[in-house]
Each structure stands twice: as C-alpha cells, then as structure tokens.
C-alpha cells in the first residue's frame, strides 16, 4: 500500500492534499484495488474508472452533511476507502464483510443504499426536496452512469427536478458501458455529444484556461471554462429541455478540472448536469481489453487478469 493512501482516514485528510498528491493517490488507489479485488473479486472495472471523479467529489463536498449518491453504487469502492473503510476493503462481498454496494447501516457517509440501476436521481430529488422544506443548505449530488439514463425512473426524476427543487447536481458518468456496451437511442445521443468535432477543442481549451488562470479563484476558473464550453458544444438540448443547465463533456480523469468545476457548481442556484467522460478499467490493461468480464468478477491473477476460479 502506498504511503499517501495510508494517511487517508476520512475525507478531511483528502482536502489537505495538492493536485499532484491527489494524482499520486489515484495511482495508489488503483493499485490497491487491483491487488485487493484479485483475492475477493468485485466490481473492478467500474471502480477503476471513477477514481479521480470520486477524489474530486470528496475534495469539494462534505459528507455526511452533503448527500452523495451513486446509481447502483457498485462503483462506490473508492468512496468507501475515503470514508474510513480502507482497512476493511479486503472483506468486501465476503461473509460478515463490507457490502458490495452503499449501505446506510455501514457508514454515516452512505446516505442511500442501492443495488439497482436508475434509482439515484429520484432518490436525490427526494433528498433535495426534503432539504428545501427543512430550510437546509446541504448539497445533493447524484452520480449516474450513461446506462442509468435508459431507465424510465431516471426520466421520471428528470421530468420533476426543475419543478420541485432549485439546487441539485447530477453527474453523468459516461463510459459507454453498463455491464455490456450500451445501445439504443440514448446511447447514440451521448455518442453524438462526445464525437462532436468541437470536443477536442474544448478539452484543449480547458487545459489552457486552467494554466492561464492559475492562482485565481476556483469560481473564476470554472466560470471561464463554462463560457468556453457553451460556445463550443451544441447537443445539450435534451437536458436543457428538462430545465437542467448542462456542462461538459469534460475529462473525468483531470483532477484539477474536476475540482474547480465542482467548486463552481456549488455556487449555482439551479439544477445542473455535469457530463464527465471516464474510461472503465483505467489503469489495468486486462480490464480495459475485456470490459464486460471486468465489470464484476471473482478472484483473478493481478498480473494477467486470468480467472482463478472456474
């Protein structure tokens, strides 16, 4: 285990790290996951894809006060690591061990227990409405993969969000996969967004903006990035029609960009959707080559990825 990872006992420990240290920590987490899950099995590919995204979320927001939901929540292993369960991760999905999904009775940082696709947006909307009625100030963030948006219950939530709450953040984690590669009209819609000829320009512009504005406030950096994005991207109509302000797509592995964007989104007083692009299985070539297999599997060889059971 890497030395940085050993120092993370709660999200508060993460918040003191520099971007460079967070990038180093991301590498240590990936290696820890690859080695640990090789013995227990688990959802390796999905978790390797959301390391930087989860780090950025916990660097900016404050659980358990802020409510962080993962759709299905099979990709919440990094969330568990950052919220005091590192020393028990080798028990995940084992008798008496950590649950393979988020579980409210397991940690105060788990505000929602899931295990089925498409439910996070509706649950987050309920939490946001309850917050508003109680006069609360906490943030509600729902992280949902692109496959979750093919579920009817997700569209039911989208239909109601802008009408029922003024503050909610949706993170669309787009990796083109659920258990298998996504198909259908919604998958095609997301594909048209990310293959837009202007996307590379946006990606390059985001880097230039961060470099140019280094040292200035997070809100200023993110606002400039937002302005650049709005001038480049066109296919956000679906979400805008639901009353959600659309941002993206942005690189879901760029920690500085993610952190500065989330800091900006904290200040927005209307529902927003941030579209992030991630790579399922990132950092482990066997998981990238065989994404369906490594979505969830039993014990495997951590060097070759070969199954150790039948």
C-alpha positions as CSV (number, residue, x, y, z in Angstrom):
1,X,0.0,0.0,0.0
2,X,1.3,3.5,-0.8
3,X,2.2,5.9,1.9
4,X,-0.4,8.6,0.9
5,X,-3.2,6.1,1.0
6,X,-2.2,5.0,4.5
7,X,-2.8,8.6,5.6
8,X,-6.4,8.9,4.4
9,X,-8.8,8.0,7.2
10,X,-11.6,10.4,6.3
11,X,-12.4,13.0,3.6
12,X,-10.9,15.7,5.8
13,X,-7.4,14.1,5.1
14,X,-8.0,14.3,1.4
15,X,-8.8,18.0,1.5
16,X,-5.3,18.9,2.6
17,X,-3.6,17.3,-0.5
18,X,-2.3,19.2,-3.5
19,X,-3.5,18.3,-7.0
20,X,-0.2,16.5,-7.6
21,X,-0.6,14.5,-4.4
22,X,-4.2,13.6,-5.4
23,X,-2.9,12.3,-8.7
24,X,-0.4,10.2,-6.8
25,X,-3.1,9.0,-4.5
26,X,-5.2,8.0,-7.5
27,X,-2.4,5.7,-8.7
28,X,-2.1,4.1,-5.3
29,X,-5.9,3.5,-5.0
30,X,-5.9,1.8,-8.4
31,X,-3.0,-0.5,-7.4
32,X,-4.7,-1.2,-4.1
33,X,-8.0,-2.1,-5.8
34,X,-6.3,-4.3,-8.4
35,X,-4.4,-6.3,-5.7
36,X,-7.2,-6.4,-3.2
37,X,-10.0,-7.4,-5.5
38,X,-7.8,-10.1,-7.1
39,X,-8.4,-12.0,-3.9
40,X,-12.0,-11.2,-3.2
41,X,-13.5,-10.4,-6.6
42,X,-15.7,-7.5,-7.1
43,X,-16.6,-4.6,-9.5
44,X,-13.1,-3.8,-10.6
45,X,-13.7,-2.1,-13.9
46,X,-16.3,0.4,-12.8
47,X,-14.3,1.5,-9.8
48,X,-11.0,1.9,-11.7
49,X,-12.9,4.3,-14.0
50,X,-14.2,6.7,-11.2
51,X,-11.1,7.1,-9.1
52,X,-10.4,10.8,-10.0
53,X,-14.1,11.6,-10.1
54,X,-14.6,10.3,-6.5
55,X,-11.5,12.1,-5.2
56,X,-12.7,15.4,-6.7
57,X,-16.2,14.9,-5.2
58,X,-14.8,14.3,-1.7
59,X,-12.3,17.1,-2.1
60,X,-15.1,19.6,-2.7
61,X,-18.2,18.4,-0.9
62,X,-18.6,17.4,2.8
63,X,-20.2,14.1,3.5
64,X,-22.2,13.1,5.5
65,X,-23.7,16.7,5.6
66,X,-23.7,16.8,1.8
67,X,-25.5,13.9,0.3
68,X,-23.6,11.9,-2.3
69,X,-25.4,9.1,-4.2
70,X,-24.1,6.6,-6.7
71,X,-26.5,5.0,-9.1
72,X,-26.4,1.2,-8.4
73,X,-23.4,2.1,-6.2
74,X,-21.3,-0.8,-7.3
75,X,-18.7,1.9,-8.2
76,X,-18.6,3.2,-4.6
77,X,-15.4,1.3,-3.5
78,X,-13.3,4.5,-3.7
79,X,-16.0,6.3,-1.7
80,X,-15.7,3.5,1.0
81,X,-11.9,3.8,1.0
82,X,-12.1,7.6,1.5
83,X,-14.7,7.4,4.3
84,X,-12.8,5.2,6.8
85,X,-13.2,1.7,5.4
86,X,-9.8,1.2,3.8
87,X,-8.7,-1.4,6.3
88,X,-11.9,-3.5,5.7
89,X,-12.0,-3.3,1.9
90,X,-10.4,-6.8,1.7
91,X,-13.6,-8.1,3.3
92,X,-15.9,-6.7,0.6
93,X,-18.6,-9.1,-0.6
94,X,-17.4,-11.6,2.0
95,X,-19.5,-13.1,4.8
96,X,-19.5,-10.5,7.6
97,X,-17.6,-8.0,5.5
98,X,-18.3,-4.8,3.7
99,X,-21.3,-4.7,1.4
100,X,-20.6,-4.6,-2.3
101,X,-22.9,-1.5,-2.6
102,X,-23.5,1.6,-0.4
103,X,-25.3,0.7,2.8
104,X,-26.7,3.2,5.3
105,X,-26.1,0.9,8.2
106,X,-22.5,0.6,7.3
107,X,-21.5,4.2,7.4
108,X,-22.9,7.7,8.0
109,X,-21.4,8.7,4.7
110,X,-23.7,6.3,2.8
111,X,-26.9,8.3,2.6
112,X,-28.6,5.8,0.2
113,X,-28.4,2.1,-0.2
114,X,-28.8,1.0,-3.8
115,X,-28.0,-2.0,-5.9
116,X,-30.4,-1.4,-8.8
117,X,-29.9,0.9,-11.8
118,X,-31.8,4.1,-12.4
119,X,-32.8,5.0,-8.8
120,X,-30.3,7.6,-7.8
121,X,-31.8,10.6,-9.5
122,X,-35.3,10.0,-7.9
123,X,-33.7,9.4,-4.5
124,X,-31.6,12.5,-4.8
125,X,-34.6,14.6,-5.8
126,X,-36.4,13.4,-2.7
127,X,-33.5,14.4,-0.5
128,X,-33.3,17.8,-2.2
129,X,-37.0,18.5,-1.7
130,X,-36.8,17.4,1.9
131,X,-33.8,19.7,2.4
132,X,-35.7,22.6,0.8
133,X,-38.7,22.1,3.1
134,X,-36.5,21.9,6.1
135,X,-34.5,25.0,5.1
136,X,-31.3,23.1,4.9
137,X,-28.2,24.2,3.0
138,X,-26.5,20.9,2.2
139,X,-25.7,19.9,-1.4
140,X,-27.2,16.8,-3.0
141,X,-25.1,15.1,-5.7
142,X,-26.2,12.1,-7.8
143,X,-23.6,10.2,-9.8
144,X,-25.2,8.1,-12.6
145,X,-23.7,6.3,-15.4
146,X,-24.9,6.7,-19.0
147,X,-26.8,3.4,-18.8
148,X,-28.9,4.7,-15.9
149,X,-30.4,7.3,-18.3
150,X,-32.0,4.4,-20.3
151,X,-34.2,3.7,-17.2
152,X,-37.7,5.1,-17.1
153,X,-37.4,6.0,-13.4
154,X,-34.4,8.3,-14.3
155,X,-36.6,10.2,-16.8
156,X,-39.4,10.4,-14.2
157,X,-36.9,12.2,-12.0
158,X,-35.6,14.4,-14.8
159,X,-39.2,15.4,-15.5
160,X,-39.6,16.7,-12.0
161,X,-36.3,18.1,-10.8
162,X,-36.5,21.6,-12.1
163,X,-40.1,21.9,-10.9
164,X,-39.5,20.7,-7.4
165,X,-36.1,21.9,-6.3
166,X,-33.7,24.8,-7.0
167,X,-30.5,23.1,-6.2
168,X,-29.3,19.7,-7.3
169,X,-26.2,18.4,-9.0
170,X,-26.3,15.4,-11.4
171,X,-23.0,13.9,-12.6
172,X,-23.4,11.9,-15.8
173,X,-20.5,9.4,-15.7
174,X,-20.2,8.5,-19.4
175,X,-18.0,5.5,-20.2
176,X,-20.3,3.9,-22.8
177,X,-20.8,0.7,-20.8
178,X,-23.1,-0.8,-18.2
179,X,-22.5,-4.5,-17.8
180,X,-22.2,-4.6,-21.6
181,X,-21.7,-1.9,-24.2
182,X,-24.7,0.5,-24.2
183,X,-27.1,0.5,-27.2
184,X,-30.2,2.4,-28.2
185,X,-31.3,6.0,-28.8
186,X,-29.9,7.4,-25.6
187,X,-26.5,5.8,-26.1
188,X,-26.5,7.2,-29.6
189,X,-27.3,10.6,-28.3
190,X,-24.4,10.6,-25.9
191,X,-22.1,9.3,-28.6
192,X,-23.0,12.3,-30.8
193,X,-22.1,14.6,-28.0
194,X,-18.7,13.1,-27.3
195,X,-17.8,12.7,-31.0
196,X,-18.7,16.3,-31.8
197,X,-15.7,17.8,-33.7
198,X,-15.6,20.6,-31.1
199,X,-14.9,18.3,-28.2
200,X,-11.1,18.1,-28.7
201,X,-11.1,21.9,-28.8
202,X,-13.0,22.0,-25.5
203,X,-10.6,19.6,-23.9
204,X,-7.6,21.6,-25.0
205,X,-9.3,24.9,-24.0
206,X,-10.0,23.6,-20.5
207,X,-6.3,22.9,-20.0
208,X,-5.3,26.4,-21.3
209,X,-7.8,28.1,-19.2
210,X,-6.5,26.4,-16.0
211,X,-2.9,27.2,-16.9
212,X,-3.7,30.8,-17.7
213,X,-5.8,31.4,-14.6
214,X,-3.7,29.5,-12.1
215,X,-3.8,31.2,-8.8
216,X,-7.2,32.8,-9.3
217,X,-10.4,31.8,-7.5
218,X,-12.0,28.5,-8.3
219,X,-15.2,30.2,-9.3
220,X,-13.4,32.4,-11.8
221,X,-11.6,29.4,-13.3
222,X,-14.8,27.3,-13.6
223,X,-16.8,30.2,-15.0
224,X,-14.3,30.8,-17.8
225,X,-14.3,27.1,-18.5
226,X,-18.1,27.2,-18.6
227,X,-18.1,30.1,-21.0
228,X,-15.7,28.3,-23.3
229,X,-17.8,25.1,-23.2
230,X,-21.1,26.9,-24.0
231,X,-19.5,28.4,-27.1
232,X,-18.3,25.1,-28.4
233,X,-21.0,22.5,-27.6
234,X,-24.4,22.2,-29.1
235,X,-26.1,18.8,-28.3
236,X,-27.2,19.6,-24.7
237,X,-30.8,20.3,-25.7
238,X,-32.2,17.1,-24.1
239,X,-31.2,18.2,-20.6
240,X,-31.9,21.9,-21.1
241,X,-35.5,21.0,-22.1
242,X,-35.8,19.3,-18.7
243,X,-34.7,22.5,-17.0
244,X,-31.2,21.4,-16.2
245,X,-28.2,23.6,-17.1
246,X,-25.8,21.3,-19.0
247,X,-22.0,21.5,-18.6
248,X,-19.5,19.4,-20.5
249,X,-18.4,17.0,-21.6
250,X,-15.2,17.2,-19.5
251,X,-12.3,14.8,-18.8
252,X,-13.4,12.7,-15.8
253,X,-9.7,11.9,-15.1
254,X,-8.5,15.5,-14.9
255,X,-8.4,16.2,-11.1
256,X,-7.8,20.0,-11.3
257,X,-10.5,20.5,-13.8
258,X,-13.0,18.3,-11.9
259,X,-12.3,20.1,-8.6
260,X,-12.5,23.6,-10.0
261,X,-15.7,22.7,-11.8
262,X,-17.4,21.2,-8.7
263,X,-16.4,24.3,-6.7
264,X,-18.2,26.4,-9.3
265,X,-21.3,24.2,-9.4
266,X,-21.6,24.5,-5.6
267,X,-22.4,28.2,-6.1
268,X,-25.1,27.6,-8.8
269,X,-28.7,28.2,-7.6
270,X,-30.5,25.9,-10.1
271,X,-30.3,22.2,-11.1
272,X,-27.3,21.3,-13.2
273,X,-25.9,18.3,-15.0
274,X,-22.2,17.8,-15.5
275,X,-21.2,15.4,-18.2
276,X,-17.9,13.7,-17.5
277,X,-16.1,11.2,-19.7
278,X,-14.3,8.3,-18.0
279,X,-12.6,5.1,-19.0
280,X,-13.9,1.9,-17.5
281,X,-11.0,-0.3,-16.3
282,X,-8.5,2.6,-16.5
283,X,-5.0,1.6,-15.2
284,X,-5.3,-2.1,-15.7
285,X,-4.9,-3.3,-19.3
286,X,-6.8,-6.6,-18.9
287,X,-9.8,-4.7,-17.6
288,X,-9.6,-2.3,-20.5
289,X,-9.3,-5.1,-23.0
290,X,-12.2,-7.1,-21.6
291,X,-14.6,-4.5,-20.1
292,X,-17.6,-6.9,-19.9
293,X,-15.6,-9.5,-17.9
294,X,-14.1,-7.0,-15.5
295,X,-17.4,-5.2,-14.8
296,X,-17.8,-7.7,-11.9
297,X,-15.8,-10.9,-11.4
298,X,-14.4,-13.4,-8.9
299,X,-10.7,-13.7,-7.9
300,X,-8.2,-13.2,-10.7
301,X,-4.4,-13.0,-11.3
302,X,-3.4,-9.4,-10.6
303,X,-0.8,-9.5,-13.3
304,X,-2.6,-11.2,-16.2
305,X,-6.3,-10.8,-15.2
306,X,-6.9,-14.5,-15.7
307,X,-9.7,-16.1,-13.6
308,X,-8.5,-18.1,-10.6
309,X,-11.9,-19.9,-10.3
310,X,-13.7,-22.0,-12.9
